[in-house]
Amino acid sequence: MEANLQPGSREERQRLAVRVIEPRETVEGAGVHLLRSIGGRDLDYLDPFLLLDNFVGGDPSAFEAGFPEHPHKGIETVTYMLDGEMRHRDDQGNEGVVGPGAVQWMTAGRGIIHDELPRPRDGRIDGLQLWVNLPARDKRVPPRYQTIPADEIPVHEDREGVVTRVVAGRAGEVRGLIAGTATTPMYLDVTVPPHTAYRQPVPAGQTAFAYTLSGTGCFAGSEEWREVDARRLVPFADGDVVDSRAAHEPFRFLLIAGTPLHEPVARYGPFVMNTRDEILETIRDLQNGTFGR
């Protein structure tokens, strides 16, 4: 990294890297080993983002048992596969496979019960699941899926060779296909060539973070650039743009942003409502067979 590199223009407010969070190893489902960076002790909630898990590795015993049948209510789950695939099936008769490079944006709304089975390809799996909170007005909408195959995700490439897969939001003139979500999300998969600068506008007032996937790069900090290795989460302060730069190899990361809800959060496992009474009502519905109706 260049020692004399200085953060860019102040004509736009830079979103400064607040800190660098190393994910903690966690076991979920029927024994799936994963890395958790949102939803744990280091970062409980990043409004509207409730959880970010990364299941990655080459040992089938670490993930083959999967996530057996379980419910969700009041949230959206975003599954993005880099390697391997995620097979899913729900109580409404839907089933399918999210393959490498594809994304599934599921709105659980008033309730859905499903199972998820991660499966490797060529002996390896690498996928992420993000939970996005729903505002109170949308916590009882009917469930729905938005699934985009890898070859249909729009791609933007700038003059410097930065390649961005646009899952949601916008990069340059390219817009993502995910639509109708309450938090107006941005979900970008960015690869920056070695020794190349990157700048991406992010609407002021939105919550934004990066999750690094490979390589080493840096993000603008309050006094100096923060160098970040792979598999780290970087929350940003408010501002207008995110500035980054790759080191001696390609630097790949997710850049994710969304509108905060500023609403009370009541959580109980896969249920996220606004009050404790709503959680108790959800549990009763699950017990008496009226869940999701």
N, C-alpha and C positions, 0 to 999 in steps of 0.2 A: 504494500500500500504506500502511496506517495505521502511522505512525511509532511510536505508543505501544502497538502490539499486542504482547501477551505470550503465551507458550505457555500452554496450558490447565492443567487440574487435575493435581496430582501424586498424586491418589488412585490413579490407574493410572499405570504407568510408560510415559512416552512413548518411542516409537522415534525417536530423534534422527537427523536427516540427517547422515551421516558426511562426505560430500563430494558434489560435483556433477561428473559426467563428461560431457564432450562427445564424442559418437561420432566415430570416424574413418572417412573414406571408404575403402571396400575394394571390390575387384573379385573376384567369385567365379563359379563355374559357367563358362559360355561367354562371359562378359563382362558379367555383371550388376553394375551399380554399386549399392552399398548403404552404409548407415551401420551400423557395428558398435560396440556399447558393452560387450558381454561377449564374451570370447574373443580380446581383442587386448592390446596392450602396456600399456594403462592399467588393465585389469581382466581378468586371465586366466581366473579361475574364481571363482564365487560359489556355493559348495556349497549345493544340488545343480545349479545352473544353469551350463551350459558355454558357451553362446553366445546372444547376442541380436542379430539383424540386422533392419534396417528398410530395405526397398526402396521408395523413394518418388520420384515425379517425373512429368513429363509428356512426356519425350523417349523414344519407343519404342526408339531405338537403345541406350539405357542398360540395357535389361532384356529385349528381345524374344528374344534367343538362349537365355535361360533356363538351367536346370540339367539338362543331358543326363543320361542313365542313369548312376546312381552308387549305391553301396551304403551302408547304415547298419547298425551293430550296437551293442548295449549301451546304447542311449539311447532317449528319446522326443523327437519333434519336434512342436512346436505351431505351426501356421500359422494366423494370425488376419488376416483381410482387412478393411481399412477402405474402400478403393476398389479397383475392378478385381477380377480373379479369378486364381486359381491352378489350372491344370489339372494333374492328376497321373495316372500310370499305373505299375504295378509288375509284377514278374516272377511274381506269383501270380494275375494276371488281373484285378486291381482297377483301376478307373479312375473318375475323376469330376472335378467342378469345385467349388472352394471359392469362393463368390461373396462380394460385399460384405457385411460384417457377420457372416459365418459363420466357424466354427473347425473345424480338423481336428487331432485329437490322435492322433498315430501312435506306437504302441509298436513300435520296430524289433526289440527283443528279440534273438533268435538270429541275425537277419539278414534284410534285405530289399534288393532292388535296384529303384530307381524313377527316374522322371524328373519334373521339375516345370517348367511353363511359365507364367510370369506374363503376364497379358494385361490391357491397360487397358480401362476403360469410360469413355466420354466423354473420351478422351484423357488419362486420369490413372490412376496406380496407387499404392496405399499399403498395404503389408502388412508383417507382422512374423513372423519365425520364431525361436522359442525352443527351445533344446536343453536337455533335462532328463536328468540322469544317472540310470541305473537301479542299484539295489543289486546286489551280486554274485549274490544268490539269484535275481534276475530277468533277468540278462543273457542267458539262454538260453531264455526263454519264447517261444512262437509269436508272430509279429507280429500286430497287430490295429489297427483304426482306430476312433476315435470321432469322427464328423462331425456337427456340429449346425448346421442352417441358421440364417440370421439371425433369422427370425421365431419360432424355437423357443428362443432363448437367453432365460432368465428375466430380468426387469427389476425392480429395486427403486427406488422413489422415496420419499424421506423428506419430513418436514414442511417442510424448508427448500428443497425443490426439487432436491436432489442426485439425479441419475439414475445408477444403476449397472447395467450389463449384467453378469450373473453367469455367467461361463464356467465357473468352478470355485470351490469354497468356498462362502462364505455372506456375504450382506449383509442385515442385519435378519433377517427370517424367510424370506428367499428363498435357496434353495440352487441351485447350478449342477448341470448334468446330467452333467458329466464324472465318471466313477466308476472305482474299481478301480486307481488309480494309487498307486505305492508311497510317494511323497513327500507325500501328503495336500495337494495344492497349493491355493492361492488364486490366482485369475486374474480380476481385476475391471477393467472398463472404466468409469471414473468421470468424470462431468461435473458440475462444481461451478459454480453460478450466480455472477455477479459479487458481490464483497464478502460471500461466504458462507463459513462455516466448515464443515469436514468432519472427522469422526472415524470411524475404522474399527478395530475390534478385530482384532489379528493374534496368533495363539497364541505365547506366549513360547517361545523356543528355536528358532523357525523363522527361516530366512533370508528377508529381505524387501527389496524395492526398488520404486521407481516409475520408469516411463518416460513422460515428458511428451509429449503429442501436439499440443496447441494451447493458445493463451492463455498467460498468465503467472500464477503463483501462488507460494505459499511453503509450506515444511515446517518444522516445529519443529527448531531447532538447539540446540547445547549452551548458547549464550549469547544468541542472537537468532534470529529466523526467517531461513531461507535462501530468497531469492527465486530462482525457477527459470523459464527460458524454455522454449519448445517444443523437442523433440528433445534431451532431456537425460536421463541416468540418475542416479538418486539412491538409493544403498544406505542402509539404515537399521541403526542399532545395535539390540541386543535390547531387548525391552520388551513392552508389552501392547497399545498402540494407536498408530496413525499419525494425526497431526493435520496438517491442511492448511487453506489458505484461498485463495480466488480473489482476483485483483486486480480490474481494471476491466472484464474481459470473462470469458466462460465459460472455465474451466480444465479441460482434459480430460487424463487420464493413465491409464495402466495401473498397477494395484497388484498385485504378484505376490509370492507367498511360497511356501515349501516347506520340508519337513523336511530338514536336512542329513544326509548319509550318513556322513561321517567315515570314508571308506574310501580306500585308495590309488587313484590315477587314472593309468592308462596310456592316452595318446591318440595316435592316428595318423590324421589327417584325420577321416573320418566314423566311425571305430571308437573306442570308448571302453570299455576293459576295466580290470582291476585290476592286471595284471602285463604286463611286456614279453613274456613267453612266450605269454600269451593273444593278444596282438596278432600275434605271429609265426604262431601257429596260425591266426588269422583270415585272414591274408594267404595262407597255404598253401591254406586251404579255397577262397578266391576263385580262386586260380590253378588248382586241380585240379577245380573244378566242384562241390564239395560245400558251398559257402557257403550258410548258412541252413538246412541239413538237420539 
